[in-house]
Amino acid sequence: MKPQPTLETQRLQLRAFAATDADRVQRLAGDRAVSATTVNIPYPYEDGRAEAWIASHRLEYKEGRVVTFAIVLRSENALIGAIGLTISEKHSRAELGYWIGSAYWNQGYCTEAVRALLRYGFEDLTLNKIHASFFKENLASGRVMEKVRMLYEGCRRQHFQKENEFRDRIDYGILRSEFSPIAADPKQNGERNGK
Ligand SMILES: CC(C)(COP(=O)(O)OP(=O)(O)OC[C@H]1O[C@@H](n2cnc3c(N)ncnc32)[C@H](O)[C@@H]1OP(=O)(O)O)[C@@H](O)C(=O)NCCC(=O)NCCS
């Protein structure tokens, strides 16, 4: 496995997490609004969790299981979220996951990061498929997937339990044969600010 690359987009840098990011991760991911629509981010977010999560990345990457990037807003040199791919080598596919700190929502940052990850997944990792899922009520996440031209693949009813409620899971996916780097480039696509 090559060292984890750093990816650059118009406004963002996607880089490996460092131990020094832990406080910021705890602050951003420890927001109830971020936890509410994710399967794996608890609220409250305990001390030490961010450190342990960041420390797990190196081995996961080395073993080709997960690649996780910190999303950094270049203009402020500020970490604003996380994005990653959980890889199934056997099936040449990966599951995409992400969160953005709530102060940075609705500015196209997630969409911009996802476009870079799709390109990385298809071009560098030569995956055949990238898929993702979200709680049915998480309309923002669904919108991100539509904007990057992932396709609806179905609903798994009451598939998750979060805060004592069963949640429907919506699945989206995109195949390598459907991915176009030109369509994935917001500039080529006539879009503003990655939106
Ligand atoms: C989902 C999430 C990552 C989106 O990040 P973001 O940077 O705000 O996403 P973008 O700005 O790229 O796109 C969001 C889109 O959703 C739209 N949107 C936001 N809230 C919406 C709502 N309640 N209903 C419909 N659309 C909504 C925005 O208008 C935007 O679409 P547009 O560009 O067409 O206007 C962010 O909300 C988040 O981190 N949520 C908590 C964690 C989470 O849910 N992670 C994903 C788990 S699957």
The ligand as a Gaussian input file, in Angstrom:
#p B3LYP/6-31G(d) Opt

LIG

0 1
 C      -24.930000      15.201000       5.683000
 C      -23.829000      16.273000       5.800000
 C      -22.480000      15.596000       5.799000
 C      -23.949000      17.231000       4.607000
 O      -22.840000      18.129000       4.659000
 P      -22.877000      19.558000       3.906000
 O      -21.474000      20.020000       3.771000
 O      -23.859000      20.440000       4.556000
 O      -23.443000      19.096000       2.470000
 P      -23.533000      20.017000       1.144000
 O      -23.560000      21.438000       1.534000
 O      -22.501000      19.537000       0.202000
 O      -24.945000      19.575000       0.566000
 C      -26.099000      19.553000       1.400000
 C      -27.334000      19.616000       0.537000
 O      -28.451000      19.194000       1.305000
 C      -29.437000      20.203000       1.261000
 N      -30.189000      20.137000       2.509000
 C      -29.752000      20.453000       3.750000
 N      -30.739000      20.241000       4.634000
 C      -31.794000      19.777000       3.944000
 C      -33.112000      19.387000       4.297000
 N      -33.516000      19.389000       5.567000
 N      -33.938000      18.963000       3.311000
 C      -33.535000      18.922000       2.035000
 N      -32.276000      19.290000       1.623000
 C      -31.442000      19.701000       2.583000
 C      -28.661000      21.475000       1.088000
 O      -29.499000      22.509000       0.631000
 C      -27.647000      21.022000       0.054000
 O      -28.219000      20.887000      -1.232000
 P      -28.081000      22.041000      -2.373000
 O      -26.622000      22.252000      -2.620000
 O      -28.812000      21.480000      -3.524000
 O      -28.714000      23.288000      -1.805000
 C      -23.999000      17.078000       7.117000
 O      -25.315000      17.532000       7.206000
 C      -23.664000      16.261000       8.350000
 O      -22.502000      16.110000       8.706000
 N      -24.680000      15.736000       9.041000
 C      -24.473000      15.002000      10.275000
 C      -23.689000      13.716000      10.049000
 C      -24.300000      12.873000       8.949000
 O      -25.508000      12.813000       8.781000
 N      -23.426000      12.215000       8.177000
 C      -23.882000      11.392000       7.084000
 C      -24.366000      10.094000       7.565000
 S      -24.994000       9.146000       6.197000

